[in-house]
Amino acid sequence: MTFGIILILLVAMTVHEVSHGFAAYWLGDDTAKRAGRLTFNPLRHIDPFWTLLLPAMLYFATGGRFMIGMAKPVPVNFSKLKNPRRDMIWVALAGPLVNVALAGVLAFFYKIANNEYLLYGVYLNLGLACFNMIPLPPLDGSRVLGGLLPRQWALEYFRLERYGFLLIALCCYMRLLIPWVMTGVNFFCKFLKVPTLS
């Protein structure tokens, strides 16, 4: 059971990061392509903190009731994008949107097959999408918010990124992020007409 969940999470994280890379490539930045990150090989996307430590922290903090993680962020040079401030938003949204779409596909097959692994796939993809939309640098939500803020505010806001890992780890430890993610997952589950987490 646990191995199957980890495998599903790894696939969801890989698809998420590759989507960022493809979006950036289509919008003018080939950094991810040159770094060999436009691949669906999950080994190219494993990160010690996001892929291993964070899921473990959440798993033990919730007694095994909740787990989410991320792959190694795909490198993006925003200055290479055709319209950096606008395109930064699209690159950031690409990963969560693909996870929501994948959750929709899995939900469709779950309603046909009633297979619990398909339902776990729905939860993990939705959890990954909702977690990444939290507006804490360097999560995707911070890129969306930064692209919408006035330039000077955005520059000040992105200074938080140097503390990003610490802030996210602290918020996870204090269980501040779990309600956000659970609410988002349950919202989409109701929309997709599959059982909610609560």
N, C-alpha and C positions, 0 to 999 in steps of 0.2 A: 504493500500500500504506500509506504513512505517513499520508496524508490520511484514508483509511478508518479507521485505528486512532484517529486524533485525533477523528474524528466519533463513533465508538462511545464513546470515553471521555467526550466532551462530553455525550452522551445519558445515559450512566450517572451522571455527576455531577449532571446536572439532575434526573433522577428521584430521586436520593438526597436532594437538598436539598428538593425539593417534598414528599417524604414526611415530612420533619421538620415542615414547615410545616402540612401537613394534620393530622398527629398532634397538634400543639400546638393547632390550631384546634378539633379535636374534643374536646380536653381542657380547653378554656376560654380559650385565649389567641389573640386575633385579630391580634396584632402583624404576623405575616407577611402576612396578608390585607390589612391596611391599608397595608403597604409595597409591595403589588403583587407579592409574591414567590410567590404560589400560582399560578404560571404555568409551562407547559412550554416557554416561549420561552428557549432557552439563553443568549441575550444578557443576560437579566436576572440571570444567575447567575455570570457570569464574574468572577473575582478575579485581580488581577495576580500575586500570589504563588502561591496554591493552584492556579489553573487554568493558568498559563503558566510561572512560574519553577520551581516544584517538579517538574512533569513533565520539564522540560528538564534540571534537575539530575540527576534519577534516570536519565534516558535516557543522558546523557553519562557519568555515574559508573559505569554498568554496560555501557558499550559498546553500547547499544541493546538489551540483553537484558531490561530491565525498565523500566516507566514507569507511574506512577500519579499522580493529582492529585485535586483537589477543586474544587468550585464555591464561590462566595462563600457563607459560612454564612448560613442563613436566620435572621433575628432572632426570638428567642424571649424573652418576658418570663416567667420561671419563676414569679414571684410571682402571676401571673394564672391559673396552672393550678389545677385543682380541688383537687388534693393535690400541692403543689409537689415534695416529695422523691420521692414515688412516680412521679408523672407525668413528672418529668424523665428518669427511666430509660426510660419508654416512648417519649418523644419522641426520645431519643438512639438507641434501638434501631430506630426506624422506618426510617431510611435504610439501615443495613446489612442489615436483614431484607428490604427490598424489592430490594436489589441481589442478595442470595442467591436470592430468588425469581425475579428476572429471569434470573439465570445458569441456573437450572433450566429455564426455558422455552427459552432459547437452546441449552442442552445437548440438550434433546429434539429440536429441529429440526436441530441439528448431526448427530445420529446418523441422521437421515433423509436430509439433503442433503449431508453431508460437506463443508460450505462452511467454508473457513478463517476467514472473517470472523465467522461464528457462534461459532467456537472462541475467537477473540480477544475477542469479546463476553463469553464465559464468564469468561475470564481477567481481563478488566478489571473486570467487576462483582464478582467474588470478591476481586480485589486491593483494590478500593475498600472493600469491606465489612471485610476483614481489617485494612487500614491504619487505618481509622477506629476500630476497636475497640482500638487501642493506647491504654493508659491514660495518655496525655500530654495535658494541657490544651492547646488546646481541643477535642481530638478526642472523638468520641462515647464512646469507652471511658472517658474521664475523667468524663463525666456519669453513666455507669452506676456506676462505682466511687464517685463522690462521693455518689450517692443511697443507696449501701449503707453508707457510712462513718458513724460517729457524727457528729452535727452539728458539733462543734468541730473534729474532724479534717478534715471536709469543707471547712470554712472555710479552714483552713490549707493544705490541698491545693490549693484553687482559687486561692490566691495565686500559684501557679506559672504561671497563665495569662498573666500579663504578660510572661513569658519564653517563652511557647509557641512562637511562630514561630522564635525563635532555637534553642530546644531541638530542635525537629523538623528544622530545616535542618541543625543540627550532627550529629544522629543519622543523617540521610540521607547527609551527606557522609562520615561514618565507616562507612557501610554497616551500622549497627546494627539498622535496622528491616527491611531486606530479608529476612533469615532468618525473622523473625516472619511477614511477609506471605507469603513463598514457602511456608512450612510450612502456613499456613492455606489458601492457594489449593490446594495439592496434596491436602490432606485432603478438601476439598469436591469436587475433581475426581474423586477415587477414589469418593466417595459417589455422584456423578452419572454415574460410569462414562464419563468422557471422558479423553483423554490429559493427563497431568500436565505441569508445567513442567520438571521435572528428568528 
